[in-house]
Amino acid sequence: MGTITDSYKVPALRKKMWFTFLILTVLVLLSLVPVPGIDHAGASEAVAKWGDTGALLNIMSFRALENVSITSLGLYPFLIASIIMQILTIAIPKLRAIAQTGDAGSKIITKLTRIAAVIADVVFAALYCVGMRNHVWTSINFWAAIVLAGACLAAGAAFFGWCVELINTKGLGSGLIIVILAAILRNLPHVFQSVYLRASVLGLPAAIGITAGCAVVAVVIFVFAVWFYLGGKKLRILFSKRTVGMKQYGMQNQVLPLRVAQAGTMPIVYSVAIMLLPATIMCLVMPEGTSNGILLGFVNFKRSISFYMIYVVFIALFTYLFAMIQFNPFDMSNQIKQNGGYIQGLRPGKPTSQYLMSLYNNLNMADATFLIALSLIPMLLDLIPVLNGIWFLGIVCILLAGGFIELKLVLENGIATEEEKNKEKKKNKYAR
């Protein structure tokens, strides 16, 4: 709370905080605006059959999906487009070269991501309309109604993605993380309400006890996740100094803080988004549900053994990939050697590289184990009938903890920057 209070006193940060709040408020209000051209009662009944997939998509749309709102597609098309562009940037040498050319390259990649997002918006809107063809208004021409609905859905999804970019440029930190954080907070009361209603068959005292127990478990998981995200190792780097005349040359010794969770929350976000894609397409095309066991395994994925196996592989893969972006042991070893530095007890070169690689593997193994265990335990507990509905509690706590930590870092950096500016102004004032 102290960080938030101090941040609010800084005019630049206060402006960003209000701007972010305004954007999120607009997204919440738009989740209540109905899609024209579609019968809301019929479409809402169809969406209720989407199972686990529908529950996650509903969260990512600020509950607009169940309201059959113009922002029903929510964040998902933009997220899929961003993932595809990142994969293509890594896989295609030409795009990778563009991305490495600094700000100019970043602007080109951002522009391509926007184009990919618009294409994804149109495709998902078209699939939604195909699935809801039996719930189109009959009072006007069928094609006019379905085109109107598709256009509004695509525009709503495009606006959602634009809001994420606005938060990136003018708001607080990563727009993607902020929007996901806000969407989860908006959905939390519904989660506990759902647990209470399911447990109410056991009587009022039992329902209150089970709901309170779930709340306590959620708080414990959240606190543990915050503690884990704040954990790290301090790497002390020493630099050799040489004396020429009366002066010493060389860099100052440094302490490099390495977080255990180098990858942050991105492995969870990317794994869930990719694994959700086949099920999302099935739900959009066949919204009334299916009796096919294989297809039901995709839609209600928490009861599928293959889901857990693939989920573990994706989490481990993305943890190592995103950690490599933050902390590349080979690049760091080369930089230390080029600057005349060394890690105490290790010679520059191969021994340093081997040590950093071992450290990198150990940190990532701990991070991947943490993400897998914390997200899978509530899914397994959800198999108990009374606790049905808490399956994504672990994922929610991980995303909340990671989001709050990132937001805290953004605010602290903003406060530090403002203090530096004030010191510079005072220095210039006295210099005059």
Buried (B, 14 or more C-beta within 10 A) or exposed (E): EEBEEBBEEBEEBEEBBEBBEEBBEEBBEBBEBBBEBBBEEBBBEBBEBBBBBBBBBBBBBBBBBBBBBBBBBBBBBBBBBBBBBBEBBEEEEEBBEBBEEEEEBEEBBEEBBBEBBBBBBBBBBBBBBBBBEEBBBEEEEEEEBBEBBBBBBBBBBBBBBBBBBBBBEEBBBBBBBBBBBBBBEBBBEBBBEBBBEBBBEEEEEEBEEBBEEBBEBBEEBBEBBBEBBEBBEEBEBBBEEEEEEEEEEBEEEEEBEBBBBBBBBBBBBBBBBBBBBBBBBBBBEBBEBBEEEEBBBBBBBBBBEEBBEBBBEBBBBBBBBBBBEEBBBEEBBBEBBEBBBBBEEBEBEEBBBEBBEEBBEEBBEBBBEBBBEBBBBBBEBBEEEBBBBBBBBBBBBBBBBBBBBBBBEBBEEBBEEBEEEEEEEEEEEEEE
